[in-house]
Amino acid sequence: MEFSSTHLEIKGRPAECLYFLFTGYDLIITDANKLIEDASQFGNDLNDIIHFGNLDGRPCYVGEFAGEIPAGYKTEHLRTTYHVLGAELFAVARHAFHIGYWHKTSKFCGICGASTEIHPKENAKICPVCKHMLFPRISPAVIVAVVRGNKILLARAKKFTRPIYSTLAGFVEMGENLEQCIHREIMEEVGITVKNIRYFGSQPWPFPNSLMIGFTAEHAGGEIELDENEMLEAGWFDKDHLPPGPDKMSIAYRLITWFVENH
């Protein structure tokens, strides 16, 4: 399976297509857990969809559907498409959602208020009046596996919809580099300091437009003091007593796996 991105454009749909149609964070798929290949049942609400790439030579389109889901189709939350469609299609769906969300939220110029258009050469939008350009937004966030001896720091945040524990994460603020963000977020959330920060890897995270940048670090000082506005629990865990953790699709899972394999 090979995916290649293309210049973004709104154009007619050839016969052999794949459609990534969303309603909120839910992807519409067939009852047989397949992508949509024929969108004729979805009516005229799909005129404003974007060609964003090709999968094994087949054009891929993304759009949002607000009508009633036709018979033979269902919705699947973007997170769980990893398990339903597989890792490769999840990666394409993740890319599609990011493009679709940006398209939906950038229809008007933030300077003069005019309707924007797809740029003819750049993967961006342009205001035909004042020529202001809008590129797809990417919000960098750090995520860190903090180790203390043979234990890893895991926390349960209030925002988690399930009772899971994960590594600490937070968005980069203006004027910060990644290391400064790591020190600030960890101090704010659990009240400790870290050292020996090392880059681990990264992952696009389409909820809605993040780039997760993973690191490992070592405990430098302090004891856990929770930010009770954001966190429910936090603690140090050895590899034989890990609490319920994040899904396999996430870089948080990879960080915890790294800890288990190396400690």
Helices and strands as residue ranges (DSSP letters): E 3-9, E 18-23, E 26-30, G 40-46, E 50-55, E 58-64, E 73-77, G 78-80, H 81-85, H 87-105, E 117-118, E 125-126, E 133-134, E 139-148, E 151-157, E 168-171, H 178-190, E 193-205, E 210-221, E 231-237, H 251-262
